[in-house]
Amino acid sequence: MKIRSTALVKGFRQSAPYVNAHRGKTMVIMLGGEAVADNNFANIISDLSLLHSLGVKLVVVHGARPQINELLEEHNYSTPYHKGIRITDEKALNFVMQAAGRLQLAITAQLSMSLNNTPMAGTQLNVVSGNFVIAQPLGVDDGIDYCHSGKIRRIDSQGIKSMLDHGSIVLLGPIASSVTGESFNLTSEEVATQVAIKLKADKIIGFCSEQGIMNDDGHVVAELFPREAEKVLQKLESQYDGDLEQSSGTVRFIRAATSACLSGVSRGHLVSYKEDGALIQELFSFDGIGTQIVTASAEQVRQAEIDDIGGILDLIRPLEEQGILVRRSREQLEQEITLFTIIEKDGLIIGCAALYPYKEDSMAEMACVAIHPEYRDGDRGVLLLNHMKQQSKVQGIGRIFVLTTHSLHWFREQGFTEIGVDGLPMKKQSLYNYQRKSKILTLKV
């Protein structure tokens, strides 16, 4: 009796390529004070622990805005702002250090938990905090002294990398020391941005109250290029009159991720701190759940390379087993890899097609067309076909033909017309498999 696959098994199978893709990668997690205060925070910690167990190198940068404001209110003490930045005098610095210190200890304690009845059972994480960030004062601007509000002077990136290479999670906060031994209040987004840039991190990840960046219809914007993100940032900032301290987690993350991406960090992710498992869904599912800020589109069409063979095989094997595609060996793929075009998304191959030229007949065969089941609702087949047309024109080929047993109607929809075996190039006629009874269709390029 065949056992039915469960949702759990399906989830494991779908996430496996992402586990391999993320292993050994460096991710900077921007964890605002709002996320730490939320009821879902314990689940976020469990997800960070899971990422670490899967071989991801983590730098966690926490903020403390709401906690600082709460402490100031308790002591009936207010801090003025200049150009959206809190002026941190000596008394205010004590409250800032209290709030930030408490959070750092709380996060360290949560990451150290390994009770048997928790998702972190059996884990032993080393959490390292230290003077990896050196600060300097912001100084005086327009006659206003920022006092103990500062900015980054330098980052000990080698020290952080050493800790990550030894399997530790590095935890950084908004307080940093200067070379003169003073402490300064920094913004967590500046720390996260600069650390991601200096480490040449693979990702910067942030949390906000919503699922990501929302459009006017209330739907999540799945992907933004940095320049597009800057326009969104300008729109959102206008709602806060440029007040950095009062701006939302979304605004602060867009500012951080955009700067990081423009400086070489390939990808930023923004997810909700309220939804359990949002981080895992974003990183380990096909379409994610939040918003990505990317330097290049997460999905691209390109010529296949020798390193793509494993991904192509994973894509076409199920279709070969169903008899939809003719089986190809790894050796055959190695020999023909330059003929293949692939669609790649987040490092995973979700579509492929090959173009076999018969130049003496001014024809070419489009073969081994496959789209991952999760992505068949889009126009990726059309995307591959258009790419085949362009390649054919470059090679001086005037007509494309296909042999299909299951996709006759789709090819007809794209303008293909059915022909007989005698319409094939002579070399292909001798190879035609009459047992498969494949339909033959052709299209003028």
C-alpha positions as CSV (number, residue, x, y, z in Angstrom):
1,M,0.0,0.0,0.0
2,K,1.4,3.4,-1.0
3,I,1.6,5.8,1.9
4,R,0.3,9.3,1.0
5,S,2.8,12.2,1.4
6,T,1.9,14.5,4.2
7,A,2.2,18.2,4.3
8,L,5.2,17.8,6.5
9,V,7.0,15.6,4.0
10,K,6.1,18.0,1.2
11,G,7.4,20.9,3.2
12,F,10.7,19.2,3.9
13,R,11.2,18.4,0.2
14,Q,10.4,21.9,-0.9
15,S,12.7,23.5,1.7
16,A,15.7,21.2,1.1
17,P,17.1,23.3,-1.8
18,Y,16.9,26.4,0.4
19,V,18.6,24.7,3.3
20,N,21.5,23.9,1.0
21,A,21.5,27.4,-0.5
22,H,21.6,29.2,2.9
23,R,24.1,26.9,4.6
24,G,27.3,28.9,5.3
25,K,25.8,32.2,4.4
26,T,26.0,35.3,6.6
27,M,22.8,37.0,7.5
28,V,22.4,40.2,9.6
29,I,19.1,40.3,11.5
30,M,17.8,43.7,12.4
31,L,15.6,43.1,15.5
32,G,13.8,46.3,16.6
33,G,12.6,46.8,20.2
34,E,9.0,46.4,19.0
35,A,9.7,42.9,17.9
36,V,11.4,42.0,21.2
37,A,8.4,43.3,23.1
38,D,5.9,41.3,21.0
39,N,4.3,38.1,22.2
40,N,5.7,36.3,19.2
41,F,9.3,37.1,20.1
42,A,9.9,33.6,21.6
43,N,9.0,32.1,18.3
44,I,11.4,34.4,16.5
45,I,14.2,33.3,18.8
46,S,13.4,29.7,18.0
47,D,13.5,30.4,14.3
48,L,16.9,32.1,14.7
49,S,18.1,29.1,16.6
50,L,16.8,26.9,13.7
51,L,18.7,29.0,11.2
52,H,21.9,28.6,13.2
53,S,21.4,24.9,13.4
54,L,21.1,24.8,9.6
55,G,24.6,26.4,9.2
56,V,23.6,30.0,8.8
57,K,26.0,32.6,10.3
58,L,24.0,35.1,12.2
59,V,24.6,38.6,13.4
60,V,21.7,39.9,15.5
61,V,21.4,43.7,15.8
62,H,18.8,44.8,18.3
63,G,17.2,48.2,18.9
64,A,15.5,49.5,22.0
65,R,13.4,52.5,21.0
66,P,10.1,51.6,22.8
67,Q,12.0,50.4,25.9
68,I,14.0,53.6,26.1
69,N,10.9,55.7,25.7
70,E,9.1,53.7,28.3
71,L,12.0,54.2,30.8
72,L,12.2,57.9,30.1
73,E,8.4,58.3,30.7
74,E,8.7,56.4,34.0
75,H,11.2,58.9,35.2
76,N,9.3,61.8,33.7
77,Y,12.3,62.8,31.6
78,S,12.1,63.9,28.0
79,T,14.8,64.2,25.3
80,P,14.7,66.8,22.6
81,Y,15.3,65.9,18.9
82,H,17.3,67.6,16.2
83,K,16.7,66.6,12.6
84,G,14.9,63.5,13.8
85,I,17.8,62.3,16.0
86,R,17.5,62.0,19.8
87,I,19.8,64.3,21.7
88,T,21.3,62.0,24.3
89,D,22.6,63.9,27.3
90,E,24.4,62.4,30.3
91,K,21.2,61.6,32.2
92,A,19.4,60.3,29.1
93,L,22.4,58.0,28.3
94,N,22.0,56.3,31.6
95,F,18.4,55.4,30.7
96,V,19.4,54.3,27.2
97,M,22.1,52.1,28.6
98,Q,19.7,50.5,31.1
99,A,17.1,49.7,28.5
100,A,19.6,48.5,25.9
101,G,21.5,46.4,28.5
102,R,18.3,44.7,29.7
103,L,17.4,43.8,26.2
104,Q,20.8,42.4,25.4
105,L,20.7,40.2,28.5
106,A,17.1,39.1,27.7
107,I,17.9,38.2,24.2
108,T,21.1,36.3,25.3
109,A,19.0,34.4,27.9
110,Q,16.4,33.5,25.3
111,L,19.0,32.3,22.8
112,S,20.6,30.2,25.6
113,M,17.4,28.3,26.5
114,S,17.4,24.6,25.7
115,L,14.5,23.2,27.7
116,N,13.1,19.8,26.5
117,N,9.6,21.2,25.9
118,T,10.8,24.0,23.6
119,P,11.8,24.1,19.9
120,M,15.4,24.8,21.1
121,A,15.7,21.5,23.0
122,G,19.3,20.1,22.9
123,T,20.8,23.2,21.4
124,Q,23.8,24.9,22.8
125,L,24.3,28.3,21.3
126,N,27.3,30.6,22.0
127,V,26.1,34.2,22.0
128,V,29.0,36.7,21.7
129,S,28.7,40.4,22.4
130,G,31.7,42.8,22.5
131,N,33.4,46.0,21.3
132,F,33.1,45.1,17.7
133,V,31.7,48.5,16.9
134,I,33.6,51.6,17.7
135,A,31.7,54.9,17.9
136,Q,32.4,58.6,17.7
137,P,30.2,61.6,18.6
138,L,27.9,63.2,16.1
139,G,29.2,66.5,17.4
140,V,27.5,69.8,17.0
141,D,25.1,70.7,14.1
142,D,23.5,74.1,13.7
143,G,24.7,75.0,17.2
144,I,23.0,71.9,18.7
145,D,25.2,69.5,20.6
146,Y,24.1,65.9,20.1
147,C,26.0,65.0,23.3
148,H,26.1,61.2,23.6
149,S,24.3,60.5,20.3
150,G,26.9,59.0,18.0
151,K,27.8,57.3,14.7
152,I,30.0,54.5,13.7
153,R,33.7,55.1,13.4
154,R,34.8,51.6,12.5
155,I,33.7,48.0,12.7
156,D,36.0,45.0,13.6
157,S,34.7,42.9,10.8
158,Q,37.5,40.4,11.2
159,G,36.6,39.9,14.8
160,I,33.0,39.3,14.0
161,K,33.9,36.9,11.2
162,S,36.1,34.9,13.6
163,M,33.3,34.5,16.0
164,L,30.9,33.4,13.2
165,D,33.4,30.9,11.9
166,H,33.6,29.4,15.4
167,G,29.9,28.8,15.4
168,S,28.8,31.7,17.6
169,I,25.9,34.1,17.1
170,V,27.1,37.7,17.4
171,L,24.7,40.0,19.2
172,L,25.1,43.8,18.8
173,G,23.1,46.6,20.4
174,P,22.6,50.3,19.9
175,I,25.3,51.3,22.4
176,A,29.0,51.5,21.4
177,S,32.2,52.8,22.9
178,S,34.6,55.3,21.5
179,V,38.4,55.2,21.5
180,T,38.3,57.6,24.5
181,G,36.2,55.2,26.6
182,E,32.9,57.0,26.3
183,S,29.6,55.4,25.4
184,F,27.4,56.6,22.6
185,N,23.8,56.0,21.5
186,L,23.6,54.8,17.9
187,T,20.6,53.8,15.7
188,S,20.2,50.1,15.3
189,E,19.6,50.5,11.6
190,E,23.0,52.2,11.1
191,V,24.7,49.4,13.0
192,A,22.8,46.7,11.0
193,T,23.5,48.5,7.7
194,Q,27.2,49.0,8.2
195,V,27.8,45.6,9.7
196,A,26.1,44.0,6.7
197,I,28.2,46.0,4.3
198,K,31.5,45.4,6.1
199,L,30.9,41.6,6.4
200,K,29.7,41.5,2.8
201,A,26.6,39.7,4.2
202,D,24.4,37.7,1.9
203,K,21.2,39.1,3.4
204,I,19.9,41.7,5.8
205,I,16.6,40.8,7.4
206,G,14.2,43.0,9.3
207,F,10.9,42.8,11.1
208,C,7.8,45.1,11.0
209,S,4.3,44.9,12.3
210,E,2.8,44.1,8.9
211,Q,3.8,41.3,6.5
212,G,6.1,43.5,4.5
213,I,5.8,46.6,2.4
214,M,2.1,47.0,1.4
215,N,0.8,48.5,-1.8
216,D,-2.3,50.8,-2.0
217,D,-4.6,47.7,-2.3
218,G,-3.3,46.3,0.9
219,H,-1.2,43.5,-0.7
220,V,2.4,42.7,0.0
221,V,4.9,44.0,-2.5
222,A,7.0,40.9,-3.1
223,E,10.1,42.5,-4.6
224,L,11.6,46.0,-5.0
225,F,14.8,47.2,-6.5
226,P,16.7,49.8,-4.4
227,R,15.6,52.7,-6.5
228,E,12.0,51.6,-6.2
229,A,12.5,51.2,-2.4
230,E,13.8,54.7,-2.2
231,K,10.5,56.0,-3.7
232,V,8.5,54.0,-1.1
233,L,10.8,55.3,1.6
234,Q,10.2,58.9,0.6
235,K,6.4,58.4,0.6
236,L,6.5,56.7,4.1
237,E,8.9,59.2,5.6
238,S,6.5,62.1,4.7
239,Q,4.1,60.5,7.1
240,Y,6.6,61.0,9.9
241,D,7.9,64.4,8.9
242,G,11.4,62.9,8.7
243,D,11.3,62.0,12.4
244,L,13.7,59.1,12.6
245,E,13.0,58.3,16.2
246,Q,9.2,58.0,15.7
247,S,9.2,56.3,12.2
248,S,8.0,52.8,11.8
249,G,10.0,49.6,11.6
250,T,9.2,49.4,7.9
251,V,10.7,52.9,7.3
252,R,13.8,52.1,9.3
253,F,14.4,48.8,7.6
254,I,13.9,50.2,4.1
255,R,16.5,52.8,4.9
256,A,18.9,50.2,6.1
257,A,18.3,47.6,3.4
258,T,18.4,50.1,0.6
259,S,21.8,51.4,1.7
260,A,23.1,47.9,2.2
261,C,21.9,46.7,-1.2
262,L,23.4,49.7,-2.9
263,S,26.7,48.9,-1.2
264,G,26.9,45.2,-2.3
265,V,24.5,43.2,0.0
266,S,22.5,41.3,-2.6
267,R,19.2,40.9,-0.7
268,G,17.1,42.3,2.1
269,H,14.0,40.7,3.5
270,L,11.2,42.3,5.5
271,V,8.7,40.1,7.4
272,S,6.2,40.5,10.2
273,Y,7.3,40.0,13.8
274,K,3.7,39.3,14.7
275,E,3.2,36.2,12.6
276,D,4.6,32.9,13.9
277,G,7.1,31.4,11.4
278,A,7.2,34.4,9.0
279,L,11.0,34.3,8.9
280,I,11.0,30.6,8.0
281,Q,8.3,31.0,5.4
282,E,10.2,33.8,3.8
283,L,13.5,32.0,3.6
284,F,12.4,28.4,2.9
285,S,9.4,28.6,0.6
286,F,9.2,29.1,-3.1
287,D,7.5,32.5,-3.1
288,G,8.2,33.7,0.4
289,I,5.8,35.7,2.5
290,G,7.3,39.2,2.9
291,T,9.1,41.8,0.8
292,Q,12.5,41.5,-0.8
293,I,14.8,44.4,-1.7
294,V,17.1,43.1,-4.3
295,T,20.0,44.4,-6.4
296,A,19.0,42.1,-9.2
297,S,15.7,40.4,-9.8
298,A,15.3,37.2,-7.8
299,E,14.2,35.6,-11.0
300,Q,16.2,35.6,-14.2
301,V,16.5,33.8,-17.5
302,R,20.1,32.8,-18.5
303,Q,22.1,30.2,-20.4
304,A,22.8,27.1,-18.3
305,E,26.2,26.3,-16.9
306,I,27.8,23.0,-15.9
307,D,27.0,23.7,-12.2
308,D,23.3,23.8,-13.1
309,I,23.1,20.2,-14.1
310,G,22.0,19.0,-10.7
311,G,19.2,21.6,-10.6
312,I,18.0,20.7,-14.1
313,L,18.0,17.0,-13.2
314,D,15.9,17.7,-10.1
315,L,13.4,19.6,-12.3
316,I,13.1,17.2,-15.2
317,R,13.3,13.8,-13.4
318,P,9.6,13.7,-12.3
319,L,8.5,14.5,-15.9
320,E,10.8,11.8,-17.2
321,E,9.3,9.3,-14.8
322,Q,5.8,10.3,-16.0
323,G,6.9,9.7,-19.6
324,I,6.3,13.4,-20.5
325,L,10.0,14.0,-21.3
326,V,12.5,11.7,-22.9
327,R,15.0,10.6,-20.2
328,R,18.4,12.3,-20.3
329,S,21.5,11.0,-18.5
330,R,23.8,13.3,-16.5
331,E,26.5,12.6,-19.1
332,Q,24.2,13.7,-21.9
333,L,23.3,16.9,-20.0
334,E,27.0,17.6,-19.5
335,Q,27.6,17.4,-23.3
336,E,24.5,19.5,-24.1
337,I,24.5,22.0,-21.3
338,T,25.4,25.0,-23.6
339,L,22.2,24.3,-25.5
340,F,20.0,24.8,-22.3
341,T,18.3,28.0,-21.1
342,I,17.1,28.1,-17.5
343,I,14.9,30.3,-15.3
344,E,16.5,30.8,-11.9
345,K,14.8,32.1,-8.8
346,D,16.8,32.7,-5.6
347,G,19.5,30.3,-6.8
348,L,17.0,27.5,-7.7
349,I,16.2,26.3,-11.2
350,I,12.4,26.6,-11.7
351,G,12.3,26.3,-15.5
352,C,14.4,25.0,-18.4
353,A,14.4,24.4,-22.2
354,A,17.0,23.4,-24.8
355,L,17.5,24.5,-28.4
356,Y,18.9,21.9,-30.8
357,P,19.9,23.6,-34.1
358,Y,19.7,22.0,-37.5
359,K,21.3,24.8,-39.4
360,E,21.4,23.0,-42.7
361,D,17.6,23.1,-42.7
362,S,17.3,26.5,-41.0
363,M,15.4,24.8,-38.2
364,A,15.9,24.2,-34.5
365,E,14.1,21.9,-32.0
366,M,12.9,23.3,-28.7
367,A,13.0,20.4,-26.3
368,C,13.1,19.4,-22.7
369,V,10.7,22.2,-21.7
370,A,10.0,22.0,-18.0
371,I,8.5,24.4,-15.4
372,H,8.4,23.7,-11.7
373,P,4.8,22.8,-10.6
374,E,4.7,25.7,-8.2
375,Y,5.3,28.2,-11.0
376,R,3.1,27.0,-13.8
377,D,0.5,29.6,-13.3
378,G,2.8,32.4,-14.7
379,D,4.1,33.0,-18.2
380,R,7.4,31.4,-17.7
381,G,6.9,29.0,-20.6
382,V,6.3,32.0,-22.8
383,L,9.4,33.5,-21.4
384,L,11.5,30.5,-22.4
385,L,9.9,30.4,-25.8
386,N,10.7,34.0,-26.4
387,H,14.3,33.3,-25.4
388,M,14.4,30.4,-27.9
389,K,13.1,32.7,-30.6
390,Q,15.9,35.2,-29.9
391,Q,18.5,32.5,-29.9
392,S,17.2,31.2,-33.2
393,K,17.3,34.6,-34.9
394,V,20.9,35.1,-33.7
395,Q,21.8,31.7,-35.3
396,G,20.0,32.5,-38.5
397,I,17.3,29.9,-37.9
398,G,13.9,30.6,-39.4
399,R,11.7,28.0,-37.8
400,I,11.4,26.2,-34.4
401,F,9.7,22.8,-34.0
402,V,8.7,20.8,-31.0
403,L,7.7,17.2,-30.3
404,T,5.1,16.9,-27.6
405,T,2.8,14.3,-26.1
406,H,1.1,16.4,-23.4
407,S,1.3,20.1,-24.3
408,L,-0.3,20.2,-27.7
409,H,-2.9,22.9,-26.9
410,W,-0.3,25.2,-25.1
411,F,1.9,25.2,-28.2
412,R,-1.0,25.9,-30.4
413,E,-1.9,28.8,-28.2
414,Q,1.6,30.2,-28.9
415,G,1.1,30.1,-32.7
416,F,2.6,26.6,-33.5
417,T,0.9,24.6,-36.2
418,E,0.9,20.8,-36.6
419,I,3.0,19.1,-39.3
420,G,3.9,15.5,-40.2
421,V,7.1,13.7,-39.8
422,D,8.2,14.6,-43.3
423,G,8.3,18.2,-42.2
424,L,11.2,17.5,-39.8
425,P,14.9,17.9,-40.7
426,M,16.2,14.7,-42.3
427,K,18.5,13.9,-39.4
428,K,15.5,14.2,-37.0
429,Q,13.2,12.1,-39.1
430,S,15.5,9.1,-38.7
431,L,15.4,9.6,-34.9
432,Y,11.6,10.0,-34.6
433,N,10.1,7.5,-32.1
434,Y,6.9,6.2,-33.7
435,Q,6.0,4.4,-30.4
436,R,5.7,7.6,-28.5
437,K,3.5,9.1,-31.3
438,S,4.6,12.6,-30.4
439,K,2.7,15.5,-32.1
440,I,5.0,17.7,-34.2
441,L,4.4,21.4,-34.3
442,T,6.4,24.2,-35.9
443,L,6.6,28.0,-35.5
444,K,8.1,30.6,-37.8
445,V,10.6,32.7,-35.9
